[in-house]
Amino acid sequence: MNTIKITALLLACFLSATGVVAYAEEAGKGRVSPNETIAHLEMAKTELSRSDFMPPSEHLKAARRASEQVTGNPDIVKKANACIIQAQIKANQGDAKGALDELNRTLELYKSLKPEQ
């Protein structure tokens, strides 16, 4: 019984330590890149252009979740998040062209947040 308790305690300490390190690394950067969000948006665009509405819905959900972590110019981030929501609404209504327009607008906004390299 004591061995189980000690093992559980060590596992909890290890997991909390790795979480703190990951958080510290992310906080040290000062910015969370929109790359994951952009990748999901690109996949959603591809699926929408094929008129297959179920996969873009999943990619749009994933993009929306990832977009909550993106940092940068607050006005641009806010506009980009609103565009993702509008793209979701239009995709759910069957308006593929409108959803694609919103996705293109969102991509432009997120790409403007990326640092110059």
N, C-alpha and C positions, 0 to 999 in steps of 0.2 A: 504494500500500500504506500509506504514511504517512497519507494522507487518511482511509482507512478506520479506522486505529488512533485517530486524533485524534477522529473522529466518534464512535466507540464509547466513547472515554474521556469525551467531553462528555456523551453520552447517559447513561452510567453515573452521572456526577456529578449530572446533573439529576434522574434517578430517585431517587437516594439522598437528595438534598436535599428533594424533595417528600415522601418517606417520613418523614424526620425532622420536617418541618413538620407533617404529619398526626399523627404520634405526639405531638408537643409540644402540639398543639391538644387532642387527646384526653386527654392526661395533665393538661393545665391545667384541664380541666373537673372532674376529680376523680371523676366518676361517668359511667358509660356507661348511657344511657337504655335501658329495656327496650322502646322503641317498636317496633323491628323484630321482636322476638320476639312481642310482642302482635299485630302485624299478621299474622304467619304463623299464630299460634294461632287468630285469628279466621277466617282463610281455611280452616284445617283444620276448624274447627267447622262452617262452612257446608257443606263437602264431606261431612263425616260425616253431617250431617243429611239429606243427599241419598242416603246409603248408597252412596257412590262411594268405595271404599277406596284406590284408587291415588293420586289427588291429595292426600288428607290425609297419606298416608305421606310424600310429598315435602315438604309444608308442615311436617310434624312434624320431619323431618330438618333443614330450614332453621331452624326455631325452636330446635332443640337446638343447632345450630352458633352461632346468634346469642346464645343464652342463656349461652354460655361467656364472652361478653364483658361481660355485665351485671354491674354493681357495685352495691353498696348493703349493706344488712343481710345479713351472711353466712348467717345462719340461714334467712332468707326465700329468698335466692337458692338455697341448697342444697335446700330443700323444693320450690321451683318446678322446679328441674332434675329432681328425683326424680319429680315429677308428670308432667313431659313424657315421661320414660322410661316411666312406667306407662301413659300415654295411648298411646304407640307400641306397647307390648306388647298392650294391649287392642284396639287397632285391627287389629293383625296377627292376633289371635285371632278377629276378627269381632264383638267385643263393642262395638257402636257406642254404646250407652247408657253403658257403663262408661268408654269413651274420652271421651265428651262430659262426663261428670262430672269426670274428671281434668282436662280442658281448662278447665272452668269454675273449678275449684279453682286451677289454675295462673294463670289470668287474674286472679283475685282477689289472688293473691300478688304478681304483677308490678305490678298497678295500685296496690298498697299501697306499692311502692317509688318510684312517680313522685312528684316533688316537688309540693307544693301550689302552685297558680297562681291 
